[in-house]
Amino acid sequence: MTEQTTKPILEGEAIQTWGGWRRTVFYSIVTLLLAGVGITFWKVNLFPILTWLPDDFLNSFYAAQLDFDHITSGEFAPHKIHYLAIAATHWSFMIGLILQFKDPRLKVAPMWQVTGGIGIVTLTYPFIDASRVPPPIFAIIGLALVAGLVHPGNVFKRRPGPWNPTMAVLTIVAAVPTVVLIVNEVGLQASGVEADTHWQGLHYNFMGEYGLVLLLVLALGASSLPGWRYSVWTGAFLAALMGMGFIALPDMTSSRGVPWGMAMVAFSVVWLLLGERRHRSIVGAER
């Protein structure tokens, strides 16, 4: 007698065969997206680690990045907060992609970090000069949509509820200052001044995109989608990283200062503790 092992079917998920061309397409796209975001923007993605190094090093190491962003003058260092925002956004995508390489059926929320996250940033495009957006970004958006369509967890058919009440309320509370940040920063990008180097590189829009992705990831963490716990950790990371940036760089363009930064770090700790308590209660109930 041979032992047959089957993976459990998640509640509410249609039984379907996932293999052949669909599996090949999915993993090919995930690999392409990870390479596209991870390798193409590798210097930007290192910024959460390098932010805290001396300005002389950053000005030298990231000089070519300013050219890529169509910034015609000045040094890199004054743009720290903006690059911290775009790096945090990239890491939200990359975390979601990396997690797909094992048991993707159980990683629906992380997949939404990719498909939903990359899609949601386009909400800012009608308010800015979209011609400044690098063309590869539009290819990445298209690939992310296809990846969601062929994902084995029925990404677009899954209902996010029931919501965790405490974490849902906390997400709504966080949404108030985050929406203010989004409106303010995208407004600056929309009205921009040609002489403003931050505006030249779409840097105010980076901040708006960060805010949108943060809200999405927090909502995923409060949901019941498979893999919600990964989104809890991702949301805590996004909030803590930018909070530390505000604390360390209170006078930098787009920084909200020390009080806001401390609030974001405190929020990330509370958010993570609530998520872990929720996880332990679910595990305890299943025993």
URHU-V705809 format. One record per helix or strand of 3 or more residues. SS is the DSSP state (H for helix, E for strand). FROM is the first residue (numbers start at 1). TO is the last residue. If there is no record, write none. Layout:
ss=SS from=FROM to=TO
ss=SS from=FROM to=TO
//
This chain:
ss=H from=21 to=38
ss=H from=42 to=45
ss=H from=47 to=50
ss=H from=55 to=61
ss=H from=63 to=68
ss=H from=77 to=99
ss=H from=104 to=106
ss=H from=108 to=127
ss=H from=130 to=132
ss=H from=135 to=150
ss=H from=165 to=191
ss=H from=197 to=200
ss=H from=203 to=222
ss=H from=228 to=248
ss=H from=257 to=286
//
